[in-house]
Amino acid sequence: MTLVANGLIVAGLFFIAVSTYAILALPDVYTRAHAVAKSETAGLLLVIAGAFFRPEMQATSAGRLALLFAIALLANPTGVHALLRAAYRSGARPWTTMGQEEADRELGRSTS
């Protein structure tokens, strides 16, 4: 069981490292948040699952980890959605390969 737990924790840490790389490598807030929302949530859930399968886990701690798992599963994507909605409403422009004026027209924004 320790081998399974350690494997889940290592896999979770890998996903968290990928999300760290995504923050540094991707061009704008929308692509960064999309990549981080997926990989960070998966990494956190894998680490929690790995901790759940550790042999020294007690029943009360397992219940708390199950609650933490459920909260993280709901809160992480919801929080990223709220942040991206606020970014869009405040005027954060998505990275695009087209010109800025063409992007503004496609998004329905007036150029001033």
N, C-alpha and C positions, 0 to 999 in steps of 0.2 A: 504494500500500500504506500510505503514511503517513496518508492520509485515513481508511482503514478502521480503522487502529490508533487514531487520535485519536477517531474516532466511538465505538469500543468503550470507550475510557477515559472519555470524557464520559458515556456511558450508565452505566458502572459507578459513577462519582461521583454521578450522579443517584440510583441505588439506595441508595448509602451515605447520601446526604442524606435520603432518605425514611426510612431506618431511624433516623436521628438524630431526625427529627420524631416518629416512632412512640414512641420512648423518652419524649419529653416530653409527648405528647398522650394516650396511652392510659392507662386507669385502674389496671390491676393487673399483677402480674408475669407472669401467664399470657398476656394479650393482647399485652403489650410483647414478650415473648420470642418469641411466634409471629411477629409482624410483623418483628422484627429478624432472626430466624433465616432467614427467606425472603429479605428484601431485602438484608441484609448479605452473605449467601453469594452471591447473584446479582451484587451489586456487585463483590465481591472477584474472582469468577471472570471478570467482564467486564474488569476492570482488568488481570488477569493475561493474558487473551487479547489485549487491546490491546497490552500490552508485548511479547507474543510476536510480533506482526506489525510491530513497529517495524523499519525498515530496518537499523538498526545492531545488531540482535540477532545474536549469534554462536551457533554450534551448541552449545557447552558451556552457554551461558546458557539456550538454548532447552530443553535437557534438564532443567536445574534448574527452570525455570518450569513445565514439564510435571509434574514431581514435586510442586512446590508446588500446582499446580492439583488434582492427585489428592488430596493430603493435605487441602487446604481443603474439597474436595467431601465428604470423609468426616468430617473432624474438627468442622467448624462445626455441622452438625445433631446430631451425637452429643453434643457439649458442651452444647448448649442443652437437649437431652433430659435429660441428667444434672442440669443446674441446676434444671430444672422438677420433676424427680422429687424432688430434695432439698427444694425449696420446698414441695411438696405434703406430703412426710413431716414437715417441720418445722411444718406447720400454717398455711401461707400460704393465706388464703381468697380464692377468686375473686370478682371484682366481679360483682355481680348486681343486677337491678332488683327482686328479691323481698326480703323481710325476712330478717334474719340467721338467725332461728330456722328459718324455712322452708328456707333454703339449707343450714343444718347438717343438717336432717333428710334433705334430698335427697342430701347427700354421705355420709350414714351416720355423722355425728359426734354425739356426745352434747353437749348444752348444759349447761355447768356454771358 
